[in-house]
């Protein structure tokens, strides 16, 4: 099945997005994103009127915890409710990622993280119950992934900071406006 403008006569979407950064405590910051939408699809399929509508929600919560001794923990959660996609639905999905890092005064930064700790990050779809064709599927991404990185800054830390430079065009612009 191919979804083109020829297949769907009319699709309407209303969407609202709210971003809320919060400093809960001096050691806990959170960035919360909420997207709510309403979709409606009207079309004629094989001579029959096809009309569906759906409310949807996507939530992304990113929490950063600053701990003593230069440790930082980050936990991110993502949830998407079902979404209309022409003559079928993307089903709900969600995942959680977690990471921890330790910063050393002169020796760099070590990071350890795990993506999709519950192994729930997958795309699933299903045709509508009233559809003449019944199909469903699932696309599963890589398994849970663990990562570890170490970053070390090479060079002399006693070198003075770079001086502020102006581009030639900035100086030219100042002459023109004066």
C-alpha positions, 0 to 999 in steps of 0.5 A, spaced: 500 500 500 502 506 498 500 513 501 499 518 496 495 524 496 491 520 491 489 515 496 487 520 502 482 526 500 483 530 506 487 530 512 486 535 518 491 536 524 491 540 529 497 540 534 499 544 540 506 543 543 508 546 550 516 546 553 517 546 560 524 547 563 524 546 571 529 547 576 526 542 581 532 543 586 539 546 585 541 539 583 535 536 579 533 540 572 528 537 568 526 539 561 519 537 559 516 537 552 508 535 551 505 535 544 498 534 543 494 533 537 487 531 534 487 528 527 481 527 522 482 523 515 476 523 510 476 519 504 473 515 499 476 508 499 473 503 494 467 507 493 466 507 501 466 513 505 472 512 510 472 517 516 477 517 522 479 521 527 484 521 533 487 524 539 494 524 540 500 525 545 507 525 545 511 526 552 518 527 553 521 528 560 529 529 560 531 529 568 538 531 570 541 530 577 547 533 579 550 529 584 556 530 589 564 529 587 562 531 579 557 526 578 551 527 573 545 522 572 541 523 566 534 519 565 530 521 559 523 518 558 519 518 551 512 516 550 508 517 543 500 515 543 497 512 537 497 516 531 493 516 524 497 514 518 492 514 512 488 507 512 492 504 518 495 506 525 502 507 528 501 504 535 503 507 542 511 506 543 516 509 548 523 508 551 527 510 557 534 512 556 539 513 562 546 515 563 551 517 568 558 521 567 564 523 572 568 529 571 575 529 573 579 535 575 585 534 570 583 527 567 577 528 563 570 525 563 568 518 563 560 517 561 556 510 561 549 510 558 544 505 556 539 506 551 532 503 551 533 500 558 526 496 557 527 494 550 520 497 548 523 502 542 519 499 537 514 501 531 508 497 531 502 498 526 495 496 525 490 497 520 483 499 522 478 494 525 473 496 519 478 496 514 477 490 508 484 489 509 487 486 515 495 488 516 499 489 522 507 489 523 512 491 528 519 494 526 524 493 532 530 497 533 537 494 535 537 491 542 538 495 549 545 498 547 550 500 553 556 505 551 562 507 555 566 513 553 572 517 556 574 524 553 581 527 555 583 534 553 590 534 551 594 540 551 597 546 555 591 548 560 595 554 562 595 558 555 591 564 555 584 564 552 583 566 545 582 574 544 576 576 541 577 578 533 572 581 528 571 579 521 573 584 516 565 585 514 564 587 521 569 593 521 566 595 514 559 595 517 561 599 522 564 604 518 558 604 513 553 606 519 557 611 522 
